[in-house]
Amino acid sequence: MRGRDLGTQLMVRAEAIAADRGCVGSWLTTFTFQAQGFYEKLGYAVFGTLDNSPGDNVRIFMQKRLGQ
């Protein structure tokens, strides 16, 4: 399904719903082998990492302020 902007559409809609419900921010986790760049394009920034989570993987914590 890559290349069809479905992930972007899903994230934009989820953020809109959250903002409509009064949420001011969003956070998520991903891994170094997954979609860090995708989330950065949507305005998310890294606020922490956790090494060896699990094995040799690095868990990445990302956040974004909503409504900006």
Beta strands, then each sheet from edge to edge (+ up, - down):
strand 1: 25-31
strand 2: 45-50
strand 3: 59-65
sheet 1: 1+ 3- 2+
end
